[in-house]
Amino acid sequence: MLSRQKLFWLSRVYDLPGSGARFVRAVQDNCAYHIRHCPEYRAVCRAEGFSPEQVKTIDDLAKLPLLPTLFFKRRHVASMPGWRAPMKVTSSGTSGSFSRVGFDWGCIFAEIPMVLRLGFYHKLVSPVPARYVILGYKPGRQDQMGVARTMFGLTHFAPPVGRFYALRWKDGSYIPDLDGAVKTLARWARLPLPVRIVAFPSYLWFGMERLEELGLSVKLPKGSKILLAGGWKQHYAQEVDKSTLYNLAKRVLGVEEDSIHEFFGAVEHPVFFNSCKNHHFHIPVYSRVIIRDVRTLEPLPMGEVGLVNLITPLINATPVTSVMTDDLGYLTPGEACGCGLTAPYLTILGRAGLNDITTCAAGAAELLNQTGAQ
């Protein structure tokens, strides 16, 4: 499917107008593939009277059948046999259930140039080796979680000469070793090579608090970075605002705000969203985002809050072309950011806390009222 490769090999990673035609063609081909090979997706398309030929422009992406993330958590669907999907990834399953998404070879070979181009654009790629403290899961055969895969992948932007994982698999479960991570960080701070901390935001916060409790502060070597992947999830009650987190990182680790990078994505939408220098998630050419009304699911204009619908033609193994998340968010024109990018950026407000597809509008509306957003 050359249309997918042509899209994901684009070098101007935030040129949404210039990529529109390629994106539409890749979506058409992707939908057609899933209709031919996935009975469940074909049934949904027939029920909604949808055919790929209806997608002629970017605005027509709103016509794509929506599959909620909860659908993938309750049912395993695929568009090709398992042997043709060499990588299977699951969501974290913090709600008690998890999605299973297969990655085909075409997806993998399209994803690699995407990650590299965005990595170079955001100056994450460096020939200088680095030591990595990963405040997350140590990957292994027992673990197919997407976040573990993402964190491991982030340790390749600079050649790794050492990795320390704060969560290790032992006796059938993950055992946290935050004190070990703190001690390793303090030791590596005295060595010449940069240190890169790859972390859940919550674990970074807890680790830095632990450093302060021990009366320690370190100044990481020049070129050190903090890479934040994933959200606060089960630690949402202890979530702090970004400025508080960044200030503590500067005070305790000596890392300036411009060396802190955040990432957004989902197992069902593994497109690499990297924050800009103002910490906004601009939409890259490999994705499109529609914000939908929590009650009607109709597309909303720029600036209005609703459910986040993520679209990409990246994967053939699983029909995740257009996924409805349980996240609430809104889009803002790129010019309002001030970083120089003109692509709109996505702001995530939080999870709608959905327990059932049928309660999606009610749950989202409740959170929308709690945020006070209009």
One Martini backbone bead per residue (centre of mass of N, CA, C, O) as a GRO file, in nm:
protein
  374
    1MET     BB    1   0.078   0.050   0.031
    2LEU     BB    2   0.195   0.343  -0.092
    3SER     BB    3   0.026   0.570   0.044
    4ARG     BB    4   0.142   0.531   0.326
    5GLN     BB    5   0.442   0.581   0.267
    6LYS     BB    6   0.411   0.866   0.145
    7LEU     BB    7   0.312   0.992   0.409
    8PHE     BB    8   0.546   0.879   0.619
    9TRP     BB    9   0.782   1.029   0.431
   10LEU     BB   10   0.737   1.299   0.512
   11SER     BB   11   0.932   1.593   0.597
   12ARG     BB   12   0.688   1.790   0.657
   13VAL     BB   13   0.552   1.738   0.971
   14TYR     BB   14   0.343   2.026   0.972
   15ASP     BB   15   0.205   2.007   0.672
   16LEU     BB   16  -0.118   1.987   0.634
   17PRO     BB   17  -0.196   2.106   0.357
   18GLY     BB   18   0.033   1.942   0.193
   19SER     BB   19  -0.095   1.644   0.306
   20GLY     BB   20  -0.399   1.596   0.236
   21ALA     BB   21  -0.401   1.409  -0.016
   22ARG     BB   22  -0.238   1.176   0.109
   23PHE     BB   23  -0.422   1.122   0.348
   24VAL     BB   24  -0.680   1.050   0.196
   25ARG     BB   25  -0.566   0.814   0.030
   26ALA     BB   26  -0.473   0.642   0.273
   27VAL     BB   27  -0.754   0.613   0.400
   28GLN     BB   28  -0.896   0.475   0.171
   29ASP     BB   29  -0.710   0.223   0.166
   30ASN     BB   30  -0.744   0.141   0.460
   31CYS     BB   31  -1.051   0.096   0.460
   32ALA     BB   32  -1.060  -0.109   0.230
   33TYR     BB   33  -0.896  -0.322   0.374
   34HIS     BB   34  -1.081  -0.365   0.624
   35ILE     BB   35  -1.336  -0.444   0.466
   36ARG     BB   36  -1.208  -0.702   0.335
   37HIS     BB   37  -1.067  -0.833   0.629
   38CYS     BB   38  -1.301  -0.722   0.840
   39PRO     BB   39  -1.605  -0.811   0.950
   40GLU     BB   40  -1.668  -0.595   1.165
   41TYR     BB   41  -1.604  -0.346   0.993
   42ARG     BB   42  -1.794  -0.411   0.761
   43ALA     BB   43  -2.055  -0.400   0.932
   44VAL     BB   44  -2.031  -0.105   1.017
   45CYS     BB   45  -2.028   0.020   0.733
   46ARG     BB   46  -2.301  -0.090   0.643
   47ALA     BB   47  -2.473   0.035   0.874
   48GLU     BB   48  -2.362   0.340   0.776
   49GLY     BB   49  -2.313   0.364   0.463
   50PHE     BB   50  -2.004   0.312   0.406
   51SER     BB   51  -1.740   0.442   0.187
   52PRO     BB   52  -1.431   0.538   0.076
   53GLU     BB   53  -1.543   0.735  -0.157
   54GLN     BB   54  -1.648   0.960   0.055
   55VAL     BB   55  -1.338   1.032   0.077
   56LYS     BB   56  -1.215   1.347  -0.065
   57THR     BB   57  -1.162   1.509   0.200
   58ILE     BB   58  -1.081   1.620   0.505
   59ASP     BB   59  -1.379   1.673   0.590
   60ASP     BB   60  -1.464   1.361   0.535
   61LEU     BB   61  -1.349   1.223   0.796
   62ALA     BB   62  -1.621   1.245   0.962
   63LYS     BB   63  -1.746   0.977   0.809
   64LEU     BB   64  -1.605   0.788   0.968
   65PRO     BB   65  -1.607   0.522   1.145
   66LEU     BB   66  -1.656   0.476   1.489
   67LEU     BB   67  -1.418   0.348   1.732
   68PRO     BB   68  -1.400   0.275   2.040
   69THR     BB   69  -1.174   0.190   2.275
   70LEU     BB   70  -1.370  -0.004   2.424
   71PHE     BB   71  -1.397  -0.206   2.195
   72PHE     BB   72  -1.093  -0.311   2.215
   73LYS     BB   73  -1.128  -0.402   2.523
   74ARG     BB   74  -1.373  -0.622   2.448
   75ARG     BB   75  -1.244  -0.677   2.149
   76HIS     BB   76  -1.091  -0.883   1.915
   77VAL     BB   77  -0.954  -0.738   1.623
   78ALA     BB   78  -0.884  -0.816   1.266
   79SER     BB   79  -0.710  -0.788   0.924
   80MET     BB   80  -0.506  -1.018   1.012
   81PRO     BB   81  -0.308  -1.252   1.077
   82GLY     BB   82  -0.085  -1.293   1.332
   83TRP     BB   83   0.173  -1.363   1.151
   84ARG     BB   84   0.148  -1.060   1.009
   85ALA     BB   85   0.191  -0.953   1.321
   86PRO     BB   86   0.487  -0.908   1.491
   87MET     BB   87   0.323  -0.691   1.668
   88LYS     BB   88   0.192  -0.675   2.005
   89VAL     BB   89  -0.024  -0.437   2.168
   90THR     BB   90  -0.100  -0.288   2.484
   91SER     BB   91  -0.260  -0.149   2.712
   92SER     BB   92  -0.243  -0.083   3.053
   93GLY     BB   93  -0.519  -0.153   3.218
   94THR     BB   94  -0.626   0.039   3.464
   95SER     BB   95  -0.951  -0.042   3.422
   96GLY     BB   96  -0.922  -0.382   3.364
   97SER     BB   97  -0.874  -0.321   3.059
   98PHE     BB   98  -0.751  -0.401   2.716
   99SER     BB   99  -0.590  -0.337   2.434
  100ARG     BB  100  -0.542  -0.491   2.101
  101VAL     BB  101  -0.259  -0.434   1.881
  102GLY     BB  102  -0.154  -0.471   1.557
  103PHE     BB  103   0.166  -0.485   1.375
  104ASP     BB  104   0.267  -0.438   1.072
  105TRP     BB  105   0.521  -0.406   0.856
  106GLY     BB  106   0.423  -0.147   0.717
  107CYS     BB  107   0.393   0.009   0.979
  108ILE     BB  108   0.685  -0.008   1.080
  109PHE     BB  109   0.812   0.127   0.814
  110ALA     BB  110   0.645   0.395   0.870
  111GLU     BB  111   0.721   0.468   1.170
  112ILE     BB  112   1.023   0.518   1.165
  113PRO     BB  113   1.037   0.785   0.995
  114MET     BB  114   0.851   0.944   1.177
  115VAL     BB  115   1.021   0.939   1.436
  116LEU     BB  116   1.282   1.057   1.315
  117ARG     BB  117   1.174   1.326   1.207
  118LEU     BB  118   1.064   1.426   1.483
  119GLY     BB  119   1.328   1.394   1.640
  120PHE     BB  120   1.489   1.599   1.473
  121TYR     BB  121   1.303   1.843   1.497
  122HIS     BB  122   1.321   1.822   1.837
  123LYS     BB  123   1.619   1.745   1.921
  124LEU     BB  124   1.661   1.424   2.016
  125VAL     BB  125   1.885   1.365   1.830
  126SER     BB  126   2.203   1.199   1.917
  127PRO     BB  127   2.549   1.102   1.914
  128VAL     BB  128   2.549   1.124   2.213
  129PRO     BB  129   2.576   0.952   2.469
  130ALA     BB  130   2.352   0.791   2.717
  131ARG     BB  131   2.187   0.786   3.023
  132TYR     BB  132   1.915   0.582   3.159
  133VAL     BB  133   1.622   0.673   3.343
  134ILE     BB  134   1.345   0.456   3.402
  135LEU     BB  135   1.014   0.553   3.505
  136GLY     BB  136   0.933   0.232   3.444
  137TYR     BB  137   0.907  -0.034   3.245
  138LYS     BB  138   1.051  -0.339   3.203
  139PRO     BB  139   1.099  -0.511   2.940
  140GLY     BB  140   0.931  -0.819   2.825
  141ARG     BB  141   0.767  -1.107   2.755
  142GLN     BB  142   0.528  -1.027   2.964
  143ASP     BB  143   0.532  -0.748   2.789
  144GLN     BB  144   0.291  -0.539   2.572
  145MET     BB  145   0.306  -0.253   2.642
  146GLY     BB  146   0.310   0.050   2.492
  147VAL     BB  147   0.471   0.218   2.704
  148ALA     BB  148   0.720   0.033   2.710
  149ARG     BB  149   0.785   0.065   2.412
  150THR     BB  150   0.819   0.372   2.413
  151MET     BB  151   1.043   0.397   2.627
  152PHE     BB  152   1.247   0.222   2.481
  153GLY     BB  153   1.256   0.395   2.220
  154LEU     BB  154   1.366   0.661   2.365
  155THR     BB  155   1.663   0.512   2.410
  156HIS     BB  156   1.753   0.582   2.080
  157PHE     BB  157   1.824   0.887   2.029
  158ALA     BB  158   2.058   0.800   2.215
  159PRO     BB  159   2.315   0.625   2.288
  160PRO     BB  160   2.319   0.358   2.502
  161VAL     BB  161   2.515   0.299   2.824
  162GLY     BB  162   2.252   0.296   3.016
  163ARG     BB  163   2.000   0.123   3.226
  164PHE     BB  164   1.730   0.221   3.451
  165TYR     BB  165   1.469   0.053   3.626
  166ALA     BB  166   1.187   0.113   3.844
  167LEU     BB  167   1.035  -0.133   3.693
  168ARG     BB  168   1.023  -0.477   3.792
  169TRP     BB  169   1.014  -0.811   3.722
  170LYS     BB  170   0.865  -1.013   3.997
  171ASP     BB  171   0.688  -1.276   4.075
  172GLY     BB  172   0.441  -1.167   3.871
  173SER     BB  173   0.546  -0.860   3.917
  174TYR     BB  174   0.582  -0.527   3.980
  175ILE     BB  175   0.873  -0.362   4.116
  176PRO     BB  176   0.954  -0.092   4.294
  177ASP     BB  177   1.265   0.140   4.257
  178LEU     BB  178   1.313   0.449   4.357
  179ASP     BB  179   1.573   0.452   4.522
  180GLY     BB  180   1.751   0.335   4.297
  181ALA     BB  181   1.704   0.568   4.098
  182VAL     BB  182   1.815   0.795   4.275
  183LYS     BB  183   2.103   0.679   4.311
  184THR     BB  184   2.172   0.659   4.011
  185LEU     BB  185   2.136   0.956   3.945
  186ALA     BB  186   2.352   1.064   4.141
  187ARG     BB  187   2.588   0.905   4.013
  188TRP     BB  188   2.556   1.000   3.706
  189ALA     BB  189   2.591   1.311   3.763
  190ARG     BB  190   2.921   1.266   3.799
  191LEU     BB  191   2.924   1.210   3.505
  192PRO     BB  192   2.980   1.314   3.172
  193LEU     BB  193   2.726   1.209   3.060
  194PRO     BB  194   2.427   1.224   2.969
  195VAL     BB  195   2.094   1.240   3.106
  196ARG     BB  196   1.793   1.039   3.064
  197ILE     BB  197   1.461   1.087   3.151
  198VAL     BB  198   1.214   0.831   3.159
  199ALA     BB  199   0.861   0.916   3.221
  200PHE     BB  200   0.627   0.938   3.427
  201PRO     BB  201   0.507   1.208   3.574
  202SER     BB  202   0.455   1.082   3.855
  203TYR     BB  203   0.739   0.949   3.897
  204LEU     BB  204   0.898   1.206   3.877
  205TRP     BB  205   0.769   1.348   4.116
  206PHE     BB  206   0.834   1.131   4.332
  207GLY     BB  207   1.142   1.131   4.287
  208MET     BB  208   1.191   1.433   4.355
  209GLU     BB  209   1.071   1.421   4.637
  210ARG     BB  210   1.276   1.214   4.741
  211LEU     BB  211   1.522   1.390   4.710
  212GLU     BB  212   1.427   1.608   4.909
  213GLU     BB  213   1.397   1.422   5.156
  214LEU     BB  214   1.721   1.350   5.135
  215GLY     BB  215   1.871   1.625   5.062
  216LEU     BB  216   1.880   1.624   4.743
  217SER     BB  217   2.087   1.744   4.469
  218VAL     BB  218   2.125   1.780   4.114
  219LYS     BB  219   2.350   1.814   3.824
  220LEU     BB  220   2.309   1.755   3.525
  221PRO     BB  221   2.450   1.713   3.252
  222LYS     BB  222   2.509   1.829   2.968
  223GLY     BB  223   2.222   1.742   2.764
  224SER     BB  224   2.004   1.682   2.938
  225LYS     BB  225   1.685   1.496   2.973
  226ILE     BB  226   1.319   1.500   2.968
  227LEU     BB  227   1.089   1.221   2.914
  228LEU     BB  228   0.734   1.227   2.872
  229ALA     BB  229   0.518   0.944   2.929
  230GLY     BB  230   0.217   0.963   2.980
  231GLY     BB  231   0.019   0.968   3.260
  232TRP     BB  232  -0.129   0.958   3.584
  233LYS     BB  233  -0.381   0.802   3.624
  234GLN     BB  234  -0.395   0.657   3.935
  235HIS     BB  235  -0.253   0.959   4.018
  236TYR     BB  236  -0.457   1.202   3.969
  237ALA     BB  237  -0.487   1.323   4.267
  238GLN     BB  238  -0.155   1.417   4.242
  239GLU     BB  239  -0.168   1.621   4.035
  240VAL     BB  240   0.030   1.857   3.866
  241ASP     BB  241   0.135   2.122   3.731
  242LYS     BB  242   0.372   2.200   3.504
  243SER     BB  243   0.523   2.429   3.649
  244THR     BB  244   0.580   2.268   3.906
  245LEU     BB  245   0.742   2.042   3.771
  246TYR     BB  246   0.962   2.219   3.636
  247ASN     BB  247   1.069   2.360   3.892
  248LEU     BB  248   1.164   2.100   4.032
  249ALA     BB  249   1.362   2.010   3.809
  250LYS     BB  250   1.548   2.256   3.842
  251ARG     BB  251   1.606   2.233   4.151
  252VAL     BB  252   1.694   1.912   4.160
  253LEU     BB  253   1.835   1.865   3.845
  254GLY     BB  254   1.902   2.112   3.643
  255VAL     BB  255   1.648   2.129   3.445
  256GLU     BB  256   1.529   2.281   3.189
  257GLU     BB  257   1.239   2.338   3.020
  258ASP     BB  258   1.371   2.296   2.719
  259SER     BB  259   1.447   1.978   2.828
  260ILE     BB  260   1.135   1.916   2.818
  261HIS     BB  261   0.949   1.632   2.707
  262GLU     BB  262   0.641   1.549   2.547
  263PHE     BB  263   0.394   1.279   2.509
  264PHE     BB  264   0.145   1.163   2.267
  265GLY     BB  265  -0.079   0.875   2.284
  266ALA     BB  266  -0.184   0.545   2.153
  267VAL     BB  267  -0.237   0.229   2.083
  268GLU     BB  268  -0.474   0.317   1.872
  269HIS     BB  269  -0.255   0.583   1.824
  270PRO     BB  270   0.083   0.560   1.714
  271VAL     BB  271   0.143   0.865   1.712
  272PHE     BB  272   0.397   1.115   1.725
  273PHE     BB  273   0.361   1.331   1.992
  274ASN     BB  274   0.536   1.641   2.024
  275SER     BB  275   0.632   1.884   2.203
  276CYS     BB  276   0.688   2.197   2.212
  277LYS     BB  277   0.840   2.468   2.361
  278ASN     BB  278   0.527   2.523   2.483
  279HIS     BB  279   0.382   2.243   2.535
  280HIS     BB  280   0.249   2.153   2.256
  281PHE     BB  281   0.024   1.947   2.049
  282HIS     BB  282   0.094   1.918   1.744
  283ILE     BB  283  -0.019   1.821   1.436
  284PRO     BB  284   0.076   1.587   1.239
  285VAL     BB  285   0.061   1.455   0.915
  286TYR     BB  286  -0.016   1.151   1.040
  287SER     BB  287  -0.265   1.319   1.150
  288ARG     BB  288  -0.604   1.355   1.285
  289VAL     BB  289  -0.840   1.586   1.452
  290ILE     BB  290  -1.154   1.543   1.621
  291ILE     BB  291  -1.408   1.728   1.771
  292ARG     BB  292  -1.681   1.604   1.974
  293ASP     BB  293  -1.981   1.592   2.071
  294VAL     BB  294  -2.108   1.446   2.365
  295ARG     BB  295  -2.409   1.399   2.240
  296THR     BB  296  -2.380   1.384   1.898
  297LEU     BB  297  -2.079   1.364   1.756
  298GLU     BB  298  -2.029   1.624   1.634
  299PRO     BB  299  -1.843   1.842   1.496
  300LEU     BB  300  -1.623   2.087   1.618
  301PRO     BB  301  -1.495   2.375   1.661
  302MET     BB  302  -1.257   2.566   1.730
  303GLY     BB  303  -1.224   2.558   2.098
  304GLU     BB  304  -1.407   2.325   2.154
  305VAL     BB  305  -1.535   2.091   2.376
  306GLY     BB  306  -1.453   1.733   2.353
  307LEU     BB  307  -1.420   1.452   2.195
  308VAL     BB  308  -1.148   1.252   2.092
  309ASN     BB  309  -1.062   1.212   1.745
  310LEU     BB  310  -0.857   0.967   1.591
  311ILE     BB  311  -0.653   0.979   1.280
  312THR     BB  312  -0.513   0.692   1.092
  313PRO     BB  313  -0.328   0.493   0.827
  314LEU     BB  314  -0.105   0.302   0.965
  315ILE     BB  315  -0.293   0.040   1.018
  316ASN     BB  316  -0.376  -0.302   0.904
  317ALA     BB  317  -0.420  -0.518   1.140
  318THR     BB  318  -0.607  -0.285   1.266
  319PRO     BB  319  -0.920  -0.100   1.294
  320VAL     BB  320  -0.779   0.235   1.363
  321THR     BB  321  -0.849   0.483   1.188
  322SER     BB  322  -1.113   0.565   1.379
  323VAL     BB  323  -1.091   0.696   1.709
  324MET     BB  324  -1.271   0.696   2.014
  325THR     BB  325  -1.218   0.855   2.289
  326ASP     BB  326  -1.219   0.939   2.658
  327ASP     BB  327  -1.128   1.222   2.581
  328LEU     BB  328  -1.089   1.559   2.664
  329GLY     BB  329  -1.088   1.837   2.422
  330TYR     BB  330  -0.895   2.080   2.218
  331LEU     BB  331  -0.852   2.320   1.964
  332THR     BB  332  -0.575   2.523   1.834
  333PRO     BB  333  -0.430   2.751   1.674
  334GLY     BB  334  -0.099   2.762   1.599
  335GLU     BB  335  -0.048   3.077   1.618
  336ALA     BB  336  -0.112   3.090   1.938
  337CYS     BB  337   0.160   2.973   2.052
  338GLY     BB  338   0.465   3.091   1.933
  339CYS     BB  339   0.668   2.863   1.792
  340GLY     BB  340   0.587   2.860   1.453
  341LEU     BB  341   0.354   2.677   1.430
  342THR     BB  342   0.044   2.612   1.231
  343ALA     BB  343  -0.051   2.375   1.359
  344PRO     BB  344  -0.267   2.249   1.539
  345TYR     BB  345  -0.353   2.208   1.887
  346LEU     BB  346  -0.371   1.976   2.156
  347THR     BB  347  -0.594   1.960   2.439
  348ILE     BB  348  -0.597   1.786   2.743
  349LEU     BB  349  -0.822   1.747   3.023
  350GLY     BB  350  -0.942   1.441   3.028
  351ARG     BB  351  -1.125   1.193   3.149
  352ALA     BB  352  -1.457   1.058   3.131
  353GLY     BB  353  -1.505   0.779   3.271
  354LEU     BB  354  -1.579   0.515   3.111
  355ASN     BB  355  -1.799   0.209   3.120
  356ASP     BB  356  -1.978   0.272   2.860
  357ILE     BB  357  -2.086   0.341   2.553
  358THR     BB  358  -2.379   0.445   2.640
  359THR     BB  359  -2.229   0.664   2.857
  360CYS     BB  360  -2.051   0.871   2.710
  361ALA     BB  361  -2.205   1.143   2.710
  362ALA     BB  362  -2.259   1.162   3.015
  363GLY     BB  363  -1.965   1.145   3.116
  364ALA     BB  364  -1.856   1.385   2.953
  365ALA     BB  365  -2.053   1.600   3.056
  366GLU     BB  366  -1.964   1.589   3.350
  367LEU     BB  367  -1.670   1.675   3.305
  368LEU     BB  368  -1.732   1.935   3.157
  369ASN     BB  369  -1.866   2.069   3.405
  370GLN     BB  370  -1.617   2.047   3.597
  371THR     BB  371  -1.425   2.235   3.414
  372GLY     BB  372  -1.599   2.482   3.285
  373ALA     BB  373  -1.624   2.440   2.993
  374GLN     BB  374  -1.739   2.563   2.659
   0.00000   0.00000   0.00000
